[in-house]
Amino acid sequence: MAVTSTKGLAIYLEKGTAVAEELSPASITAGKDPVITFDATGKTVAIGDTITVGKSGIAALDGKTWVITAYDASTATAAEATLGGADATTGTLDTANAEFGHLKATDFVKLCLSGVDISAGSSSTIDVSTFCGPAALPGNPTAGTFTFSGYTDISDSGYIELLAAEADGQQRVIKIDVPNQGYMVADTIIGSVVWDLPLEGSSGYSFNASQSSAMRHLF
C-alpha cells in the first residue's frame, strides 16, 4: 500500500452563475469507466471537468455527478470522454432524453480552506415492535455532511461564493482533486455558517453543508 500526502489537494465549489452545457452523447460503452461519444464542436472539455447525468436510461449513472478522467477530441465530431468510476453495465442509453450536464473549470471556484471534515451518512431504522415481539424496518439513509473551515477574507472569491451558496440554498457540485488519487465529488447544499471572532487572533468561519448525493471517490 502506498501512502500519499495531501499536499497539493484542491477543493472546488460550483459557482452560482454556472450553467451546465449539454453534451448530448450519441453512444456510451458498456461496463466500468464508460466512454461517452459526442460532438465537441464549439465546446471546451477537459480532464477534471464534471458531468451530471439524468434520464440516461442507465440507473447507475442517473442523479449523480461524474468526473472526466480521460478525454480524446482528435475527432471533434466524435470526441470521447471517460467517466471514471462509473458503471454502465446495465441499461441502454436513451439518446432522446438523456441529460449530460457538463461543467468546466471556469464554472468552479477554488476554496482556500484551513480544513474540511467529511462525515458519512447514517442508516436509521423504524421501530415497528408490537407486544408479540421487537421488529424494525430500514429507514431512509442520509447522505452525509461537510464542514468547511477557513479564515475570513472579504477579498477571497471562495469565501464570497460560500456566502452566496449559504444565502441561496441551491444545490452545487463540490469537487476535490486528490494528488495522484483521483477525485472526490458530491452534490451539496450549504446550510449555515458560524464565525469565530477571538479576542486576539484571526477571525475564522465554518460552513456546514449537507450532501444531497453521497460523496464518492472516483479514479
N, C-alpha and C positions, 0 to 999 in steps of 0.2 A: 504494500500500500504506500503510495506517495502522498506526503503531506505538503500542501502548498500554502503560501502566505496570502493574506487578504490585501496585501499592498497592491494598489492599482485598481481595487474594486470600485466600480462606478454605479451609482443609483440614479435612475431617470424616472421622471413623472410626466405623464401625458399632459400637454398644455390644454387649458380650457378652450383655446381658439382652434385646436387641431380639428381637421375634417378628414376623416378616413377616405382614402382613394380606393375605388372598387377595381379589383384586378380581373374579375370575370374569367376564371380558369376554364380552358377548353377540355382539360383532362387532368387526372391525378393517378399516380401509380398506387397499386395496392400494397399493403404491408406497412412495416415500420419505416419511419423517416420518409414519408411520401413526398414525391416531387410533383408540383403543380406546373402545368404548361399554360402560358398566357401571352397575350400580345402586350409587350412592354413599350411599344412605340409611344414616345412622349412622356414616359413615366421614369421617375428616378427611384430605383430599387437597389438595395444593398444588403449585404450580410449584417445581421443585427437588427434589421427592421422587424416590426411585428405585423401579424395578420390575425384579425379577429374573425372567426368563422361562424356562420349561421346558415340554416336552411340548406345545408350542403347535401343532405341525403346520407351522410356518414355520421352517425350519432356520436362517435368518439371524438369528433372534431368540433361539433357544434357547441356554441356557448362558451368557448374558450379562446384565449389569445395564445398564439404560437410565435416562435421566433424563426426567422430565416437564417439557417446555419450554412447554406451553400447557395450560390447563385451563378447562373450562366446565361448571359444575354448576347452570346456570339451571334445568335439569330434573333433579332429584335422581335419579330412577329411570332416567335415560338420560344420565348425566354423560359427558363426553368428555375424554380425556387424550391429548396428543400425545407420542409417543416420539421426541424429537429425535435425528436422526442415524441412526435405524433404517431398514430397508428391508424391507417386507413384500410385495415384488413377486411372489415365488414362494412358493407354498404356500397352504393353506387352514386357517383357524383351527379347531382341534379343541376345541370348546367343552366337550366332556365331560371331557377330560383336561388341558387347558391349565392351567398354573400361572403366575400373575402375582403374585409376592410383593412387596407394597408396604411400603416403609419411609418413615416420615415424619420430619420434622425432629427430633423428640424421641427418635428411635431412634439419633441420631448424637451424638458429642461433638466439639467443635471442638478441634483441635490447635494449640497456640501454639508453633510451631516457629521455630527460627532459620534453618533451611534444609531443603530437600528435594532429593534427587537421584533422578531417574528414568532408569534405564538400559534401553535397548531390549533385547529378546531377540535371540538369535542363532540362525542356522540352521547345522546341522552336516551333515557327510557321513559315510557309512560306506564305508571303503576295501574294495573287492572286487577289487582288482587281482590279476592272475594273471601267469604267465610269458609269456602271449600279449599282455599289454599292460595299461596302467593303466585302471582303471574305478572308479566311485563311485556310490553310491545316496544319495538325500536322507535325512537323519536327522530325528529329531523336533525341531522348533524349540522354544526356550524362550521363555516369555512376557516375561521381564524382571524387574528388581528395583527396590526402593526403598531409600533410606536417609533416615531421618527424624532430624534433629538438633535439639537444644534444650537448655535449661538445667534442671537437676534442681530440682524443686519438688514436695514431697510433698503440697502443698495443691492442686495443679493437677489437675483432673479428667481432662484429656487425658493427662498423664503416667501417672496411675493406670490409665487404660484401656489405654495401650500396654503397661504391665507385665502387666496381666491377659491381654492378647492374646498376649504372648510366652509366658506360662505355659500357656495352654490350647491354643495352636496351632490355633485354629479359623479357618476362612475368614471374612473380613469384607469388607464393601464399603468402599472408600476413595473419597471424592468431593472434587474440587477445584473450587470456584467461581472462575472466572477473570473478573475485571471486564470486562464488555462483550464477552467472548469465549466465552461458553457454559460448558461443564463438561468436566472430565476425570474419568473413572471407571474403576475396575478392581476386581477381586476379589483380595484379598491375604491372605497368611499371614505374620504377624510371626514371624521365626525366631530372632533373637538380639538381645542388647543389649550395648553396650560403654559404660562410663562413663569420662569424662575427669576426673581429680582432680589439678588443678595444685597446685604448691607454694603459689602465691599467685594468687588469681583465682576465677572462678565455676566450679563443677562442672557438667559437661555430660554429655549422653548421645547415643548414636547407635543407633537401632533399625534392623536390617537386615530386609528383608521380600522375599518372592518374590511375583510376580504370578501367581495361578492362572488369570487371564484377562488378556490384554494390555490395557494402558492405551489408552483410546480418547477422542478429543476429540469431544464431542457438542454440537451447536448447531442 
